[in-house]
Amino acid sequence: MLKKLVLLALILLCCGIAGLGATYYWFVVLHPGDQITIENIKKILSKESDVYYNDGVTKLGVFFDSAHRQYVDFDQMPQAFVNAMVASEDTRFFSHIGFDAVGIIRAALKNLQARKVVQGGSSLTQQTAKNLFKRTDRSLQAKLKELLYALRLEYHYPKEKIFEFYANQFFVSGNGHGLGVAARYYFDKMPEELTLVECAFIAGSVKRPNFYNPFIKKTDEDEAEARRQAEFRKNYVLDQMLEQGMINEPTYNQAHEAKIRFRQGKVGYSLDYAMEMVKDAVSSAEVQGALEVHGIDNIATSGVRVITTVDKNLQDQTLHALRRELSRLDVRLSGYERAEVQARLKDLDYQGDGVLKEGAFVFGVIGRIAGKGKGVAVDVTLDNRLGRGTIDYPGLSRIVEGRVKWAQDLWSEPSIRDADRLLAQIKAGDRVWVSIRKVEEDGTASLDLEKFPEIQGGALVMKDGRIQAMAGGSENRFFNRAVYARRTMGSSFKPFVYAAALQLGWNSADLLNNKRDIFIFQGTPYFPRPDHISPFESVSMSWAGVHSENLASVWLTAHLCDHLNAQQFREVAEKLGLAPYMTGTAEEPYTTYRGRIRDRHGIQISDEVLRSAAYNSAITSLEADFIFEGMVDEYRMLKKLHYGLGFEKIRERVYREFANGQAGRLTDERQELSLRQKILSESFLALGDLRRKFRAYILQAETPLGPFEPDSFGSGVSSAELYFDRSTGEYYFQGIVSASPSLQRVGRSELQAVLSNQSDEDRMNFFSRVKLNGVLSVAAYDLAERQIEAELQRLKQLPPYSFEVLSVVSDFRTLVGLQYLIEFARQLGVGSRLEPVLSFPLGANVVTLLETVRMYEGLVTGSVSTYGYENEEDKDVLAVLDRIESTGGEILYRPHRRVKKAVDPRTSIALGHILENVVKYGTGRQADKDIRVGGVPQGSAGGTGKPIPLLGKTGTANRYTNASFFGYLPGLSGTEGPLTLKDGYAVGVYVGYDDNRVMRRSSTRITGAAGALPAWIDIVNMLIREKGYADRLGEVDRTSAGMSLARDNLGQSNFSVEAERGGVLSEPPRVIAESDRYKPSILTFGQPGAGGGIVLGRNYQPFWKNNGEAGFAGN
């Protein structure tokens, strides 16, 4: 029986083998199919992937076209590369039959050992089959089909040819594939010129090219890490080659020690900004991983369709607007002088747009120059065989105007003679940069003269977190400044700080201190300066935005937590990781918390700091006492008064600076140093010194010594005197040198005459009413001093780094506010590193244009869209992708867009109105004048259309190194309005030199309003035209004096303000209809009070209450 079973088994085995052999012979030998023909394989290797605009029809570009391919035959490949690839990917390649059973078993065992996939078992032939013939999924059926293709390749092609197929299809970078491209891209060499080290790197990088590619990294740190990983991978390949006996020990040692010397070569042509970003997006790990799920391991041979979020017309117009503005600004800053222009164009490696169409920017050569003045005609032969064009008088006007302002001053206006002066800078045979204003029916072009700019910039349009258009500079290639350039965006960060304040209990009608002052954080003094002369010593938050007040905004930053009660302050600190951590019900040990706050965050608690904290605590608790004593005005003064810790040392430093540089210093700098000394002389500690001197003064004044001179008081009193203020009827005790002409010194005889008939109580009251330095009365000072002592004793009973003590320490409260700004910015999609500095609202940190546009969209709408999965780093490049489809229309990938609420509706309403006021009354008012809906001509500056509500803010960096404007065009609800803050467009523009040179010449200063706003206006006007605002707005809206925004009714009121008094609320309070847009007002929350004023509403709604964030670690 056993023999029969064995015989049966042998028969079945033989039949199985015969069946497999027959199957192999039929499907592999006789009928392999047309797919493996050499013609089809080369067709696959030459596949292109089309990229489309957001309509899915209009082509944006092509990936993997012929310009980005270089087929390399096997005999042209270095043997070192063949060996490196075989050693690292398939050591038995030249001996197996298409699959390596030993390799598969070995990989399976290693994967079981590691309990995850750490090694693949696919042979090079299988990988070639998978890439060429696209495995559709990871099923067993798909893998068997892949194996069949591998066997067919092995039977019909020699090993060298299969290797050749593989080496010409692996993905290199974004838009290229194969060994030929890799050699040129990484090392600027032909394949046969590659060294062993270079071959080892290329072979090792084929599975994860973007991981090891230093050229695509956006930061120095990421580039360094890519180079480090590339060295590791190169050495791994060398290890495998040594193990396989492909290289000897000396060769191995030499190559192992050698560094990879990358040298990026030019492959094909440069992509424009949109295509470059799409390239970065499809190269990302997220997209690659998603395509692998659909069996696409190599996008280079997939033939997929990429649909972007970019709007074609908007993209073209955005680039056009930025280019024209950069051309104009370059003339404003450096003129249009023939020698400079020709030198700049002579060796320029750029050919322009290369197409004859309206809006294109092209190069050409000057031919005949005929006529003068308004009759001028300059013939231009355009490059790239685009034909001919003519620059007429209108085509010169922009450059003429800019050149006049450069040569003379900001206020000069051009004349016809100035056009002739410009023509003197243009000669026949000169190269020129021109824009095409119109293409005539005969094929000739009407041209505008431009100046190819050195100044650069970026522009970006976003809707719901998706990029609709972007321009990263004048050339439309290489570095995309709209996405990757990190710049100081100046005052455009003020609204962000206002939003944070509104979330933490402030009101947009609150008054902010707008006087010159000192701010000290962790021992470093900061004296912010205004960028204009402001007549207002205090302004409402809204008007601080309108006039871009530096001082008020920094003061608000330093006082961000002032409206939080103790419980709220603790919650904010906890969410920021600045309160003791809680593990269940157990609090973080005191010593651990102390070390974290002291050593990591730099908060130092000394006896002097503790007394300063007692001062802060005393001020908070004294309000009721001052009101009871009838000293309300003095309490207001006390709240503004610095304690003065460290002022003496700072005064000495300022004095030394003043004394050392006075002789050669400019007058305004001497005045600045003098002002700083004055600021430092006004503090509670300085008043304490006067109070001690006043005690000595009283003792000596009541001593019957007869008439006396100041020096009779002794050294303790000689530096201060008693004065009578004739204008107020008050007595002041202050320093002699600081006495003003309105003060009359009070001598002993005069003082004794005043006191002679008074009782002891009256005399005591007289002295208690004397004001120290004209700031606080003696009574007010003494009341505060007693409370300070009481608070000091209370604080001394507590551990110095307990949260209760820290909560009244100025440095700690400032730190909490600054850390809130940093975390709030992260919630709004700002991924750049931000530093906790008091100059935060002035744009001290560097961020990208994309981040700032996204932040503005979040501030206005309340919602922020970012890309990438939770707990992953945001992937900004994915904001340009809508989807990737197969050739059959199947969606293979759609970016994961995360939408979260970062700003509550009440804050968005109040902040949105601040930004609206900026455009109506402030630094953005040119947009209100030049942007129109309807009318003839629609959208042109000074047109007859109606103004539309716009939100925005200028930004001018310190020393005019960067100018920006960010804003929001409201959307339309339904087919006929009304205007709403949903479905609108966030738009941002910046201009500036790449090396951060100053944009200033004579009276020309390139601010956000002068440099970035003009392009912003052009883009928004184009949006209004392209999106049909005039047609979609209802008839009532279009014919009204001014359209208004539809906002949810959350109890807000539109209160009238006094614009000429810094935007303070009108008295008595008046409510203005929101539709009455051109009466100064603040849209905020508040109710009429019992005394006739307004009780302002306070909103405590930090960002985590909107999106459910649990907190932050790592602080």
C-alpha positions, 0 to 999 in steps of 0.5 A: 500500500505504501509503495502505491502511495509513493508511486502515486505521489511521484506520478502527481509530482511528475504531472505537476512538473510537466504542467508547470513546464507546459504552462511556462512554455505556453505563457513564457516561451510561445505567448509572452504577449506584446507587453515585453517587446522592446518597442513597448518597453521603450514606450513605457520608459518614455512615458510622461505624466501630465500635470493640469490646472484645477479645471483638470483639462488645461495642461500646466506641464509634463513630468518625465518628458524627453528633456528629462530622460537619457537612455544609457546602454549597458556597455556605457555603464561603469562596471562599478555601478553594475557591481554596486547595484547587484551587491545592494539589491540582488547578489544572485542576479546573474545566476537566478532564473528571474526570481531568487528562491534563496533570497526570498527565504532569507528575507522571510526569515529576517522579517519574521525575526524582526517582526516587521518588513526589514528586507525584500526578497524581490530580484532585480528582474522582478523589480524591473517587471513591477516598474515596467508593467505596474503591479495594480495591488499587493494581492497574491494574484498580482504578485504571481502576474509580476513573477510571470513577467519576470520569467518572460523577461528572463527568457527573452532578454539577456541579463545585461538587457534586463539590467539596462531596463532597470537602470534606465527607469529608477526614479531620481528626483521629481522630474527625471529617472535613470542612471544618465539623469542621476549622474548628471543631477548628482555629480554633473557627469556622464555615466562613464565618468562616475567613480566607485564612491559615486556609483555606490551612492546612486545604487544605494539611493534608488529605493529612497532617492528623496531621503538621500537627496541634499539638493531638495532640502529646504533648511541647512539642517535637513541638507546636512542630515541628507548628506550624513544619511547618504554617507551611511548608505554609500558605506552600506553598499561598499560593505556589500561589495566587499562581502561579495568579493567585488572590490578588494580591501585597499579599494574598500578602505579608500572608498569608505573614507572618501566623502561623496562630492555632490555637484548638482548638474543641469538636467533638462530645463528649469521648471516654473514655480508651480511645477517645481512645487508639484515636483516636490509634492509628488516626491514626498514620502506621503505621495510615494507611499499612497501610490505604492498602495496602488502598485506604483513603486516608480512614478517615473513610469506610471503615466499618472495624471496630476491635478493641481489646485492652481487656477490658470488665469489667476496664476498668470495674473499673479505672476504678471502683477508681481513682475511689474511691481518688481520692475517698477521698484527696481527703477525707484531704487536704482534708476534706469541707467544704460550701463547698469541695465546692459551689464545686468542683461549681458550674461543673464542665463534666462530667456524669458517666457518664450511665448508671444501672448498678452502679459508675457515678459520677454527679452529683445534687442532695440532696433530703430528709435523714432520720434520724441515725447508722446510720438516716440516709437521704439522698435524691438526684435524679440528673442526666441523668434517671437517677432517684432514689437513697439514700445510707445509713449504709454509703454515708457510711462511707468519707467519714466515715473519711477526714474523721476522719483529716483533722480529727484524725490518721492513727490516729483511728477514726470513730464514729457521731457523726462521721457526723452531723458529716459530714451537717452539711456536706450540705444540701438542694439541694446538688450531690453526686458519688456512685457507684452501689453497687446498682440496685434492682429498682424502678429506684432506686439505693443510693448511696455519697457521693463527693468529686469530687477535685482529686487525680488519678492513673492505673491500667493493666493490661498482659498481654504488652505489650497494654493490658487496661485503663486509667484516666487520672483521675476524669473518664474523658476528656481527658488520659490520665494512665495513658499520657501523664503523666510523673511521678517514680515514686519508689522503684519504680525500686529493683528496676530498679537491682537487676536491673541490678546482678544482671546485672553480677555482684551477688547478691541476698544481697550486703550493701549499705552502708546508712549515711549517706554522701556520693557525688560525681559530676562534682564535685557532692556528694550526701547521700541521706537515708533516708525512715525510721529504719533500724536496719541499717548494712548490708542484703542487696539483697533486704531493701533492697527489702523496706524500701525503703532509700534509702541502700543503693540509692544506694550500690549505684548508685554501685558498680554496676560493682564486680563486673566484671573488667577485660574485662567492664568494657571490654565494658560500656563498649564497648556503651555507646559509652564505650570507644574505637570500633573501625573494623575493627582500628583503634582510635579516635584518642586525641585524638578519644576524649579529646575525646568523654569529656572534652567530651561526658561531663564526665570531667576528669583532673587530678593530684588525680583521678589520685591518687584513681584510684591509690587506687582501683586500690591498694585492688583490688590490696591484698586479698591483702597485708592478708590476709597481714598479718592485717588483714582487718577493716581491709581491709574498713574501707579498702574503705568509706573515701572517698579524700576528693578535694574534701572540704575545699571541700565541708566549707567550703560545708557549714560556711558553710551551717550557720553562716549558718542556725544561729540560725533553723534547725530542730533536725533541719536543724542535726543534718543539717548536723553529720552531713554535716560528720562524714561529710566528716571521714572520708576517706583524705586526712583520715587522711593529715593525721593520719598526718603529725601522728602522725609529729611526735607520735612525734618529740616524744614520744620527746624527753626534755623531761619532762611536757608539755601538748598545746600543747608539740607545736607547731602541727602536733600540737596538733589531735590527741592519743593516746587509749586505748579502755578498751572495746577496749584499742586506742590511737587518734590523733585530733582532740581535739574528736572524742574520746568519753567512752569514750576516755582521753587518754594523757599523756607520762608514761603513754606513756613508761611504756608504752614504757620497757621496750620494744625498738626493734622493739616500740616500732615495732610499738606505734606501727604498731598505733595507729589513726588516728581509730579507723579504720585502724592506722598499719601499714594506712595505710602499706601502702596509701600505699606501694601508692598511690604505686606505682599512681600512678607506673604510671598516670602512664606512661599517657596520662591519657584512656587506657581503662586509666586511666579504668577506675579513675577513680571518675567514669568508673566511675559514668558507665558504671554510670549509662549502663548503667541508661539503656540498660537502661531503653530495652531495657525500653520506657522511652522518656522521657528519663533523666538519669544521676544517682545518685538514679536508684533514688529515681525522680529521672527522670520517666516514664509509668505505661505505661512503668513497668508495661511495665518491671515486666512485663519485669523479672519475665518477662524479655520486653518487648513494644513496638510499631513496626518496628525502628529506629523510635520505639516507638509506645505508642498501638498497644498498645491495638489488636488489629486492624482489619477490613473490614466483611467480616471481612478483617484490614486491619491488626494492630500489629507487636509486637516481643518481645525478651528484656531480662532473663536467667532467673537475674536474673528469678528473683532479682529476682522473689523480691525483689519477692515479699519486698516484698509478704510482709514490706515496704512492700507487705504490705497486698496480702498480707493483702487479696488472696485466692483462694477463700474467702467472701467471695472477694477481700475484705479480711480474707476467708477465702481463701488468699493468693497469691504477688504481686510488687510495689514501692511508690514514693513521690516526694520530698516526697510529690508522687507515690505509686505501686505497681507489681506483677505477678499471676502467671498460671496454667499450664494449666487447673489451675495451677500459678502461673507468672510467664508469662501473668500481669498487670502492674498499676500505679497512681499518684496525685498532683496534676497540679501536683505539690503535696505530698500531706501534711497533719499526720500524713497522708503519702500514700505508695505504700502509703497512696495507690496500693496500695489501688486496686492491691489492688482491681484485682488482686482483681477480676482473680482473680475475673474470670479464675477463679483459684479454679476453675483452681487445683488443689485442692492449691494452694487448700487449702495454707497458701500457694501457691508459684510454679513456677519453672524450676530453674536451680540456685537455692537458697532460703536462710534469712535473719535478717530482724531483722538486715537480711536477712543469710544465716543462720549456719549456712546453711539452705535453706528449701522454696519452698513455705514462703513465710512464713519469711524467705528469699532465693531466689538462686544460691550453694553451701556454702563450705569454711568453712561459709558460702555462696559466692554465685554471680555472673552476668554477663549484661548485656541485650545477651547476651539480645537480641543487641543490637550496641551503641549509637551517639551517645555 
